[in-house]
Amino acid sequence: MSARKRIRTGTVFAVPLNSGRYAIGLIVRGPKAHGVLGYFFEDVFESVPTLDQVGDLAPARAVWIAIFGDGGIFKGEWPTLGLLRGFRTADWPFPWLYLDNDVGGYFKQRFSEDDPCDEIERVRVSKEEVAGLFPGWLYGYVSLQKKLSQVLGQDAPKEPIAAAENTAKSAWGILPFDNDDAMDWLGDLAEADAAATEVATALRAVVDATGYLDAPDAECGLAAAEVVAAARAGMPEGIASSAGEYLKKWLRRHKKELLGIPGIDGLAIQAVDRILGDESELRDSWDETDHAEAWRTRVTSLRDRLGAGR
């Protein structure tokens, strides 16, 4: 896989909102393989501003703090504006974040200063104690755009973001949830408490596709197949903690419903076969990288898990 664009702490960037306006973010920790920590601010701009137009940024002005994948910056959809003058990491705290895992209750989370995705401490607390904290999951960049649009009152409809030409380059690993499209799909599934039919819908979009299968549909289809496999055979190895929390939370409520859908295992296998077959943008994208064999092995392993569960 090609090297990712170098992004430094102290980088200021613009985030397109659903209204067509732009929010401002600042990278304060990272980047590591899975994500960075960012502060996001109250000011909204009609177009991409210059660094001088952004003015002074301070922690007290932040309206949202999040760990997120840098796909939007890497693809050029989140323009970088430059480095914040006088940026010092020590001025920007890595706060406690929170986790609501539905059955287990509420937890405060602390993450490594060196790796924003490395959770080093988790403390059970009451619901009242997490008031005012930000969620500790890893946002895909599209999911974070939606959240910021809501927070800033900029939630008017906007045309969908176009997919990158080479989707494999926007992934950070070979696992089904190691990309923005899959993480956004899984996050929406869990946060909306969506019905199990949404998993079948994502699989059907792959199986019923005619002609060249678009990579975003394939990535969501692999994510849906992984949900089915996890319901049958247990959680996959190597899954990121944020994706695992999403998946476990949703399965607690919907596992029985999902496995009760007639032919769901066979549909998942068909989707995986379609993605691995000809006329698949995702397969072709990975074939252009040095990690093609590892990706195919991982997807084939997913198919084997689905077959074993039948």
C-alpha positions as CSV (number, residue, x, y, z in Angstrom):
1,M,0.0,0.0,0.0
2,S,1.4,3.4,-0.9
3,A,2.7,5.6,1.9
4,R,0.2,7.9,3.5
5,K,0.4,11.7,3.3
6,R,2.5,13.0,6.1
7,I,0.3,14.9,8.6
8,R,1.9,16.6,11.6
9,T,0.5,17.5,15.0
10,G,-0.4,21.2,14.9
11,T,-1.9,20.9,11.4
12,V,-5.0,23.0,10.9
13,F,-7.6,21.7,8.4
14,A,-11.1,22.4,7.0
15,V,-14.0,20.0,7.3
16,P,-16.8,20.3,4.7
17,L,-20.2,20.3,6.4
18,N,-23.6,19.1,5.1
19,S,-24.6,22.8,4.5
20,G,-21.7,23.4,2.1
21,R,-19.8,25.5,4.7
22,Y,-16.6,24.5,6.5
23,A,-15.6,23.8,10.1
24,I,-12.0,24.0,11.4
25,G,-10.1,21.2,13.0
26,L,-6.6,20.8,14.6
27,I,-4.6,17.7,15.0
28,V,-3.2,17.5,18.5
29,R,-2.1,13.8,18.8
30,G,-0.9,11.2,16.3
31,P,-0.8,10.4,13.6
32,K,-0.6,6.6,14.1
33,A,-1.8,3.7,11.9
34,H,-5.4,3.9,13.0
35,G,-6.2,7.5,13.6
36,V,-5.4,10.9,15.2
37,L,-6.9,13.1,17.9
38,G,-8.5,16.4,16.8
39,Y,-10.1,19.5,18.3
40,F,-12.9,21.1,16.3
41,F,-14.1,24.7,16.8
42,E,-17.2,26.8,16.8
43,D,-16.5,29.1,13.8
44,V,-18.1,28.2,10.4
45,F,-16.8,29.5,7.1
46,E,-18.6,29.9,3.7
47,S,-15.6,28.6,1.9
48,V,-12.2,27.1,2.7
49,P,-10.4,29.8,4.8
50,T,-6.7,30.7,4.9
51,L,-4.8,30.1,8.1
52,D,-4.8,33.8,8.8
53,Q,-8.6,33.9,8.5
54,V,-9.0,31.2,11.0
55,G,-7.2,33.3,13.6
56,D,-6.3,32.2,17.1
57,L,-7.4,28.7,18.2
58,A,-7.6,27.7,21.8
59,P,-8.8,24.6,23.7
60,A,-11.7,26.6,25.3
61,R,-13.1,27.3,21.9
62,A,-13.5,23.6,20.9
63,V,-17.0,22.3,20.5
64,W,-16.0,18.7,19.8
65,I,-13.0,16.4,20.4
66,A,-12.6,13.1,18.6
67,I,-10.3,10.3,17.5
68,F,-10.8,9.9,13.8
69,G,-9.3,8.3,10.6
70,D,-7.4,10.7,8.4
71,G,-9.0,9.5,5.1
72,G,-10.6,12.9,4.5
73,I,-7.2,14.7,4.7
74,F,-5.4,11.9,2.8
75,K,-8.0,12.1,-0.1
76,G,-7.8,15.9,-0.2
77,E,-11.5,16.3,0.8
78,W,-10.4,18.0,4.1
79,P,-8.0,20.7,2.9
80,T,-5.0,21.4,5.2
81,L,-4.4,25.1,5.9
82,G,-0.9,24.9,7.5
83,L,0.6,24.6,11.0
84,L,-0.8,26.5,14.0
85,R,1.6,29.2,15.0
86,G,3.2,28.4,18.4
87,F,1.6,25.0,18.7
88,R,2.7,23.0,21.7
89,T,1.2,19.6,22.5
90,A,1.2,20.3,26.2
91,D,-1.3,23.2,25.7
92,W,-3.8,20.8,24.2
93,P,-4.9,18.1,26.8
94,F,-5.9,14.6,25.8
95,P,-9.1,14.4,27.8
96,W,-10.9,11.4,29.3
97,L,-13.4,10.1,26.8
98,Y,-16.3,7.8,27.4
99,L,-17.8,4.5,26.3
100,D,-21.4,3.3,26.6
101,N,-21.4,-0.4,25.8
102,D,-25.1,-0.7,26.4
103,V,-25.1,-3.8,28.7
104,G,-21.9,-3.2,30.7
105,G,-22.8,0.4,31.5
106,Y,-20.7,3.6,31.3
107,F,-16.9,3.9,31.3
108,K,-14.4,6.7,31.2
109,Q,-11.5,5.9,28.9
110,R,-7.9,7.2,28.8
111,F,-5.7,6.8,25.8
112,S,-2.0,6.8,25.2
113,E,-0.4,10.1,24.5
114,D,1.7,8.4,21.8
115,D,-1.1,6.6,20.0
116,P,-4.7,8.0,20.1
117,C,-6.2,4.6,19.4
118,D,-4.4,2.8,22.2
119,E,-6.7,2.6,25.2
120,I,-4.7,2.3,28.4
121,E,-7.3,2.7,31.1
122,R,-11.1,2.1,31.5
123,V,-13.0,3.1,34.6
124,R,-16.6,2.2,35.3
125,V,-18.7,5.2,36.2
126,S,-22.3,6.4,36.4
127,K,-24.2,7.9,33.5
128,E,-24.0,11.3,35.3
129,E,-20.2,11.1,35.4
130,V,-19.8,10.9,31.6
131,A,-21.9,14.1,31.1
132,G,-19.8,16.6,29.2
133,L,-17.3,14.0,27.9
134,F,-16.8,13.1,24.3
135,P,-17.2,9.6,22.8
136,G,-14.1,7.4,22.7
137,W,-14.7,5.5,19.5
138,L,-12.8,5.9,16.3
139,Y,-14.8,8.0,13.8
140,G,-14.6,7.4,10.1
141,Y,-14.2,10.8,8.4
142,V,-17.7,10.8,6.8
143,S,-19.3,9.9,10.1
144,L,-17.4,12.7,11.8
145,Q,-18.5,15.2,9.1
146,K,-22.1,14.2,9.9
147,K,-21.5,14.6,13.6
148,L,-19.9,18.1,13.2
149,S,-22.7,19.2,11.0
150,Q,-25.2,18.3,13.7
151,V,-23.1,19.9,16.5
152,L,-22.7,23.2,14.5
153,G,-26.3,23.4,13.2
154,Q,-25.1,22.8,9.6
155,D,-27.1,19.7,8.9
156,A,-28.8,20.7,5.6
157,P,-28.6,18.1,2.9
158,K,-25.5,18.0,0.6
159,E,-24.4,15.9,-2.3
160,P,-22.6,12.7,-1.2
161,I,-18.8,12.8,-1.1
162,A,-17.3,11.1,-4.2
163,A,-15.3,8.0,-3.7
164,A,-11.5,8.0,-4.2
165,E,-10.3,6.5,-7.4
166,N,-8.1,4.0,-5.6
167,T,-10.0,3.0,-2.5
168,A,-7.2,0.7,-1.2
169,K,-5.0,3.7,-0.7
170,S,-7.5,5.2,1.8
171,A,-7.5,2.1,4.0
172,W,-5.2,1.7,7.0
173,G,-5.1,-2.1,7.1
174,I,-6.4,-5.2,5.4
175,L,-9.2,-6.0,7.9
176,P,-12.9,-5.4,6.8
177,F,-13.2,-2.4,9.2
178,D,-9.8,-0.9,8.4
179,N,-11.3,1.8,6.1
180,D,-13.6,4.8,6.4
181,D,-16.5,3.4,4.4
182,A,-16.8,0.3,6.5
183,M,-16.4,2.2,9.8
184,D,-19.0,4.8,8.8
185,W,-21.4,2.0,7.9
186,L,-20.8,0.1,11.2
187,G,-21.0,3.3,13.2
188,D,-24.3,4.2,11.7
189,L,-25.6,0.7,12.2
190,A,-24.7,0.8,15.9
191,E,-25.6,4.4,16.7
192,A,-29.0,4.2,14.9
193,D,-29.7,0.8,16.5
194,A,-30.6,-0.3,12.9
195,A,-32.6,-3.4,12.2
196,A,-30.8,-6.6,11.0
197,T,-32.3,-6.1,7.6
198,E,-29.8,-3.3,7.1
199,V,-27.0,-6.0,7.1
200,A,-28.9,-8.0,4.4
201,T,-29.4,-4.8,2.4
202,A,-25.6,-4.1,2.3
203,L,-25.0,-7.7,1.2
204,R,-27.7,-7.6,-1.4
205,A,-26.3,-4.3,-2.8
206,V,-23.1,-6.3,-3.6
207,V,-24.7,-9.5,-4.9
208,D,-27.2,-7.7,-7.1
209,A,-24.7,-5.2,-8.6
210,T,-24.4,-5.4,-12.3
211,G,-21.2,-4.5,-14.2
212,Y,-18.2,-3.1,-12.3
213,L,-18.8,-3.3,-8.5
214,D,-18.0,0.1,-6.8
215,A,-15.4,-0.1,-4.0
216,P,-17.5,1.7,-1.3
217,D,-20.3,-0.8,-1.8
218,A,-17.8,-3.7,-1.6
219,E,-16.2,-2.3,1.6
220,C,-19.7,-2.0,3.2
221,G,-20.5,-5.5,1.9
222,L,-17.4,-7.0,3.5
223,A,-18.3,-5.2,6.8
224,A,-21.8,-6.7,6.6
225,A,-20.3,-10.1,6.0
226,E,-18.0,-9.7,9.0
227,V,-21.1,-8.9,11.1
228,V,-22.7,-12.2,10.0
229,A,-19.5,-14.1,10.7
230,A,-19.2,-12.6,14.1
231,A,-22.7,-13.5,14.9
232,R,-22.1,-17.1,13.9
233,A,-18.5,-17.8,14.9
234,G,-17.5,-15.0,17.3
235,M,-15.4,-11.8,17.0
236,P,-12.6,-11.8,14.5
237,E,-9.0,-11.5,15.5
238,G,-7.2,-8.2,15.2
239,I,-10.3,-6.0,15.1
240,A,-9.7,-2.4,16.3
241,S,-11.3,-1.7,19.7
242,S,-13.6,0.9,18.4
243,A,-15.0,-1.4,15.7
244,G,-15.3,-4.2,18.2
245,E,-17.3,-2.1,20.6
246,Y,-19.7,-1.0,17.8
247,L,-20.0,-4.6,16.7
248,K,-20.6,-6.1,20.2
249,K,-23.1,-3.4,21.1
250,W,-25.2,-4.1,18.0
251,L,-25.0,-7.9,18.2
252,R,-26.2,-7.9,21.8
253,R,-29.5,-6.5,20.5
254,H,-29.8,-8.0,17.1
255,K,-27.9,-11.3,16.8
256,K,-31.0,-13.5,17.0
257,E,-32.8,-11.3,14.5
258,L,-29.9,-11.4,12.1
259,L,-29.4,-15.1,12.2
260,G,-33.1,-15.6,11.8
261,I,-33.0,-14.0,8.3
262,P,-33.5,-16.9,5.8
263,G,-30.3,-17.5,3.8
264,I,-28.2,-14.8,5.4
265,D,-25.1,-16.9,5.6
266,G,-25.3,-17.9,1.9
267,L,-26.0,-14.2,1.0
268,A,-22.8,-13.2,2.9
269,I,-20.8,-15.8,1.1
270,Q,-22.1,-14.7,-2.3
271,A,-21.2,-11.1,-1.5
272,V,-17.6,-12.1,-0.6
273,D,-17.3,-14.2,-3.8
274,R,-18.6,-11.2,-5.8
275,I,-16.0,-8.9,-4.2
276,L,-13.2,-11.4,-4.9
277,G,-14.3,-12.0,-8.4
278,D,-13.9,-10.1,-11.7
279,E,-15.4,-6.7,-12.2
280,S,-14.6,-5.6,-8.6
281,E,-13.1,-2.1,-8.0
282,L,-12.0,-3.0,-4.5
283,R,-10.2,-6.2,-5.6
284,D,-8.5,-4.3,-8.5
285,S,-7.4,-1.5,-6.1
286,W,-5.8,-4.0,-3.8
287,D,-4.1,-5.8,-6.7
288,E,-2.2,-2.6,-7.4
289,T,-0.6,-2.6,-3.9
290,D,2.1,-4.7,-2.2
291,H,-0.5,-6.1,0.2
292,A,-2.8,-7.8,-2.4
293,E,-2.0,-11.3,-1.2
294,A,-2.5,-10.4,2.5
295,W,-5.8,-8.8,1.7
296,R,-7.0,-11.8,-0.4
297,T,-6.0,-14.2,2.4
298,R,-7.9,-12.1,5.0
299,V,-11.1,-12.0,2.9
300,T,-10.8,-15.7,2.1
301,S,-10.5,-16.4,5.8
302,L,-13.7,-14.4,6.3
303,R,-15.4,-16.6,3.7
304,D,-14.2,-19.7,5.5
305,R,-15.6,-18.5,8.8
306,L,-19.0,-17.9,7.1
307,G,-18.9,-21.4,5.6
308,A,-18.0,-23.0,8.9
309,G,-21.0,-21.3,10.6
310,R,-23.6,-22.8,8.2
